[in-house]
Amino acid sequence: MSILKNYTIRKKIFINYVIAVVMIGIIIFAPFVAVERTNDAYQKELSSFSKLQYQIYTIDAELKRFNGLSITSAIQKKNIDALREKTYNELQEDIENLKQTVLNYNDLLIASKLTNIQTRIKGLKVIADNLREDMEEDYEDGIYSVLALVQTNGKILNELNEIFQEIQKHGSEQIKQIQKEIHDKIALTIGVSVIIFFFILFLFEQTIKEVLLDIEKLSKQFTIFLDVLQRKRTKVEDIQFEGKNEITEIAVALKANIHVVEDLIQNERTQAQKIKTEVKKATQEIKALNRELHITQKEIIHTMGSIAEEHSKETGEHIERVASYSFLLAKLAGLPIEEAILLRDVSPMHDIGKLGIPDSILAKPGRFTQEEYEKMKEHTTIGYNMLKHSDRKLLKAAAIVAYEHHERWDGQGYPRGLKGEDIHIYGRIVAIADVFDALGSDRVYKKAWPLEKILKLFEEEKGKQFDPYLMDIFLKHLETFLQSKRSIEARSGKF
């Protein structure tokens, strides 16, 4: 490495880096070219074997289904001939496809066996077609026909199993051979890689030795510099650096300024401490402002939610309970505590859009007309449009809740007909909390439902209106939610 002595550390490292990249390229790409074709053959053989496995599995399942349909049709006298015929056609088509796959591999023996199976299945269909008639004419003869159907089915399944074992044996031999070739090439790659690795290691070691030697000298020079600043020594020891690099330049700068930087350092320390104090003070003020802003946002959200509930003739306790239920369900569902708290804080805004719905609809004691219902559904879009323009985390989350809390898991909800996990988790959680409290509370158009009726509805709507996973969690921890409700009602003086 002495030829690199007069290069800068950066250039030394760059040269070593280029050498390492070239060597790594050899390690990666040379063996890759050798192994790639073998690996492609292995993957192709593995894929073909998996395809044959699946085809045989499908034929097996369809054959069993055909027999089951035939016996069911005969014994229970059900008219399922169309389904049985469709299953038969699919069975014959899948066997033909399997035969073509086998022929592509030039396996004429297995193809011949598959042709025999096709013939047997045609005979099986003849027995199945006459099965109902045999049962009607003579029940005992019909039973014998069923046994004949089962025996023929068993023979076909045995032949399919033998074919699968032959395919499995052939595929296993091919895969073992290809795996052996891959292992041999990988072993060669590892051997070459080890040699190249040690060569690269040697190059870096030499460079690092030179750099460490210079750093050791610089450390000594820097100690002298500090001693001079602290008046611990009066004579400066001259330390020689060979070559031209960044460390040498630093050492030269230290020597040149060893007697003039003391005041500068002290001034910088004083200034730095002053800046640190000011930054700390400013940071504390910013944190305080952020906390105040967050609290203000929460109060605004809660107030607007209360206004919306009052406008729709519902109680302020409704939004408090929905917030509590949403927080508990979010935690139980595994959301981070920060998100659970966020959802608790924004859920009061779920019906903010009702501010845009006429009082004549909101206060109507009876059922809505279709026109009134369509107008009522607009509160989700109105609420979203009120909140969507904000970049604040709280208001963005509130917009999601307002927009999606009436979507349904089965896609039959509104306003957009979202389905399953396309609905935001916030919307799915608030949907359960909102409905649970709404059904259990008196409204202008209904009396509160008993708990048993609510739970029955939840069981029926699991996987339809509500996320089945969240609903299972809710029902499993029902007592937790009921305790929350009791606590809120106790604070309001209902107990």
N, C-alpha and C positions, 0 to 999 in steps of 0.2 A: 504493500500500500504506500510505500515511500514515494511513488510516482505521483500521488495525489497530495503530497505535503503542502504545496503552495496553492491548493484549491481552498475555497471557503467551505465552511461546514455544510452550508446548504448545497453546494455543488457536489461535495463528497456524498452526502445523503442521496442526492438526486441520481448520481451515477450508480450507487448501490441499488437504488430503487429500480432504475431501468434494467439493471442486470437481473434483479429479483423478478421483475415482471416478465422478462424474456424467459427465464427459467421456469416460472410458474406456468407460462403459456405452453412450454414444452410438456410440463407435468400434466396439464389439463387436456390439451387438445390432441397431443400425439396418441396417448392411450384412448382418448375418446373416439378418434377415428377408427382405431383398431377394434374397439368394443362395440361401437354403435351398430354396425351391421348385425353382429351376433345378438345384441340386445333386441334389435328390431325383430329378428326371427323369433326370439324367445317370446316377446310380447304378442306377436302374431299367433304363434302356436298356443299361447295361454288364452288369448281372446277366442280363438277358434274352439278350443276345448270348452271354454265357458259357454259359448254359443250353443254347442252341441248338448251340453248339460241342460241348458235352459229349454232347448227344443224338446228333449226327451221328457223333462219334467212337465212341460205344457201338455204334451201328448198323453202322459200318464194321468194328469188331472182331468183332461177333457174326456178320456175314456171312462174314468170313474164317474164323471158327471153324466155322461150319456147313459151308462147303466143305471145310475140312480134315478134319472128322469124316466127311463123306460119302466123300471120296477114301480116307481111312484104312480106313473100313468096307469099301469095295469091294476095295481092293488087298490089304490084310492080312486080310480076311475076319473082322473083329472084330465082335462083336454089341454095337454101341453105339447102336442105334436109339433107345433111350429118351433118351439124352443128346442125340442129334442132333435128335429131335423137340422136346425141351425148348428147345434153342437156337433152333430155327425159330420156336417160339411166342413166345419172348422177343423175337426179331427183329421179328416182325410187330407185337407189342405196342408195342415202342419206336418203330417207324415210325408207328403210329397216334397215339401220344402226341406225336411231332414234328409230325404233321399238325394235331393239335388246337392245338398251340402256335402254329403258323403261322396257322391260321384265326383265332385270337384277335387277331392283328395284321392281319386282313383281307387277307392275302396269298393270294388265290385261285389265282394262277398257280403259286406254289410248291406249294400244296396239291394242285393237279391233277398236278403232276410227281411228287409223293410217291405219289399214287394209282396212277400208271403204274408206279412202282417196286414197289409192293405186288403188282401184277399180274405183273411180271417175276419177282419172288421166288417167287410161286406156281409159275410155269413152271420156275424153277430147282429147286424142290423136286421137281417131277415128274421132271426129269432125274436128280436125286440119288437119288430113290426107286428108279429103275430101273437105277442105276449098277452095283450089285453083280450083278444078274441079267445085265446086258449083259456084264460081265467074265467071268462064269461060262460064258455061252453062246459067246461069241467074244471072245477077249482083244483082238484088233485093234479090233473094234467098241467094246469097252469103253474102249479108249484114246481113240477118237474121242468117245465120250460124255464122258470126262474133259475133253477139249479144249473140247467144247461147254459144259460146266459152267464151265470157267475163263473162256471168252470171255463167257458171260452174266454171270458175276460181275464181269468187267472193265467191261462196259458199265454195270452197276448202280453200280459204284464211281465211274465217270466222271460219271454223272448226279448221284450224291451230291455229288461234288466241285463240279460246276456249281452245285448248289443252295447249297452252303456258300459259294461265291464270291459268289453273289447276296445271300445273307444278310449276308455280311461287308461287301459294298459298301454295302448299305442301312444296316447298323449303323454303319459308319464315318462315313457322311454325317450320320446323326443325332447321333452323338457329337461330331463336329467342330462342328456347329451349337451344341450345348449347351455345349461347351467355350468357344466364342467368347463366348457370353452370360456365362459365369462369369468369363472373363478381363476382359470389359468392366466387370463389376460390381466385380471385385477392384481394377481400376485406379482406379475411382471411390472405392472404400473407402480405398485407399492415399493418394489425394490429400486426402481429408477428414481421414484420420488424421494426416497430416503437419501440416496446419493446426492441428488440435487439440493435437498434441504440442507445437508451438512456443508455443501459448498457455499450456499447463500449465507449460512450461519457464520462460516469462516470470514467471508467478505465483511459482513456487518461487525464482527468481533474486532477486526483490525481497525475499522473506522472508529468504533466506540472507544478502543484503547487510546487512540490518539486524542479524541475529544476529551476523554476523562483526564488524561494527563494535563492537557491545557486547562481544564476546569480546576484541577487541583492547584495548578500554579496561580490561576486567577483568584481562587479562594484565599490563598496565602497573601496575594497582593491586596485583596480586599480587606483582609484582617489588618494588614499594615496601614491601609487607608483609614480604617476605623480607629486604630490606635493613635494615629497622628491627630485625628479629629478630637480624640479624648485626651490628648497630651500624655499618652502613656509611653511614647518613644520619641526621640529627637533625630535619630538617624534612620533614613529610609534604605532598606535593603533593595538592591537592584536585581530583579528577576528577569531572565532572558526567555523570550518566546520565539520559537522557530516557525517559519512559514507565515502566511498572511491569511488570517481568517477573522471572523467576528469576535472571537475571544481575545485575540491579539489586539484588535482595535479598542476593545473595552479596557484592556490593561494599559494601553498607551494613554487613553483618556484619563484613567485613574492617576497615572503618574503625573500627567500634565496639570491636573486640577487638585492634587492632594492637599494643597495648602490654602485653596481659595473657596472650597465648597462648604466649609463649616457653617458660615453665616447663612448661606442659601438654604442649606438643609434645615437649619433651625427655623428660618422664616417659613419654609414650606410646611414644616410640622405644625407650626402655630396656625397657619392658614388652613391646613387640612383639618385640624381639630375644630376650627371655627366653622368650616363648611360642614363637617360631620354633625356638629351640634345643630346647625341650621337645617340640614337635611332631615335629621331626626325629628325636629320640631315640626317641619312641614309635613313629614310623613304621618305623624300623629294627628295633625289637623285634617289631612286628607282622609285618614281612616275614620276620624270622627264624622266628617262630612258624609262619607259613604254610608256609615251606619245610620246617620240621620236620614239620608236619602232613602235607604232601604226601608226604614221604619215608616217614613212618610208614604212610600209607595204601597206598603202593606195596609196602612190606614185608609188610603184612598180606595184601594181595591175592596176592602171590607165595607167601606161606606157605600161605594157604588153598588156592591152586591146587595146590601141592605135596602138601598133605594129601589133596586129592581124587584126584590121580594115584596116590599111594601106596595109597589105599583101593581104587582100581580096578586095582591091580597093574601100573600103568604107571610109567615112569621119570620122574624130575624133568627129564631132558633133553628129554622130549616138550614140556613147557610152555615151556622155553627156546627150542626150535626153532620152535614155533608162534608165539611172541612175535616172534622175529626175522623169520620169513617174513611175518607180518602187517604188521610195520613196513615192510619192503621193498616189499611189494605196495601198501600204502597210499601210500607216496611215489611209486612208479612210476605209480600211477593218478591222481596229481595232487592228492591231499588235502594240505591245509596241513601243514607239519611238526609243528605243535602237535597236530593230530589224529592224525597217524601215531604220534607218541610216546605219546599217550593210548591208542591201540589196542594198542601194544606193551605198555603197562603193565597193561591190563585183560584181555588175551587169556588169561593164565594161569587166569582164573576161568571159562573156557568150559565146563568139565565139573564145576564145583563142586557141581552137583545130584547127582552120583553118590554124594555122602555119604549121600543118602537112599535109595540102591538097595541091596538085600541083597547080602552078600558071595557068597552062593550063585549069584547071577546074574553079578556082576562077574567072579568067578574061574572061571566055567564054561569049560572048554577047547573044548567042542563048539558046535554051532549052537544058538541059542535056540529054544525052542518059541514058538508065537504068543503065548501068555500071558506068557512071559518077555520077549519082544521088546516087547510093549505096556508092561510094567512098566519096562523099560530106557528107553523113550522118555520116561518121566515125568521123567527127570533134567533136561530142559530147563525144564520148568515149576517143578520144585523149586528149581533154581538161580535162576530169575527171582524167585520168591516170597521167597527168602532176601535178595535184593539190592534189590528194587524200592522199598522204603520209604525209602531214603536219598535226601537231596537233594544229596549230594556228587557232583561231576561224574564222578569216577573210578568210583564205585559204580553210578551211573546208566548209564554206558557199559558196565560189566561186566554189568549186568542185561540189557542189549540183546544182548550177545554170547552170554550163557548161554541166552537165550530163542530166538534166531533162527539159531544156527550149524548147525542141522540142517534148516532150510527149504530148499526146492529152487526153482530158477529157473522150473521148469514147474508149480509149485504142488502137487507130489506129496509135499512134505516134511512135517515135523511140528515143533511141536505144532499150529500153526494153519493149515497149508496155504497160507501166503503165496506170492505169485507175483511174479516179475520184480522191478521196482524198489520194490514194496511191502515187500520185505525190506530192512532197513536195510543200508547199505553196510558197516557193521562186521560184521554177520552174514555177508554174502556173502564178505568177505575172509577171515575166520577159517575159514569152511567149506572154502575151498581149502587154506589152510595146514594145517588139522587133518587133512584127508583125505590130503594129500600126505605128511605125516609118519607118519600111522597106517599107511598102506599100505607105506611104506618101512621100517617098524620091526617087530621081532618082538613078538608079543602072545601071551597064554596060549592063544588060540584059533587062531593062524595064524603062519606064518613071514613074514618080510619079502618083499615083492614085488620082482622086479628092476625097474630104472628103465624099461626098454622097455615092460613090461606096464603100469606106472603111467601113462606118457605115452599109451599106446593108450587106456586107460580115460578119461583126461582129454579126449582128442580126441572120443571117443564121447559123453561126458556134457556137452560144451560146448553150452550152450543148453538142456540138460535139467536136470541137477543143478546146474550151475554157471553163473554170469553169463558170457556169451560174451565180453564186453569185457574183464573181469578175467582170464579164462582165456587170452585172446590175449596179454595183457601178461605173464602168468606164463610161458607157453611161450616167448615171445620173449626173456625175460630168465632162462631156466632156469639158466644157468651161475651167475648171481648168487646164486640160492637154494642151488644145490649148494655153492658156495663158503662160504656162511654155515653150511651143515650141517657141512662139513669143519672149519671153524674151531671150532665148538662141540664137535665130537667130539675135536678135538685138545686143547682145554682140559680135557676130561674124561679124557684119557689113553687114548682108544681107538686112537690112531695111535702 
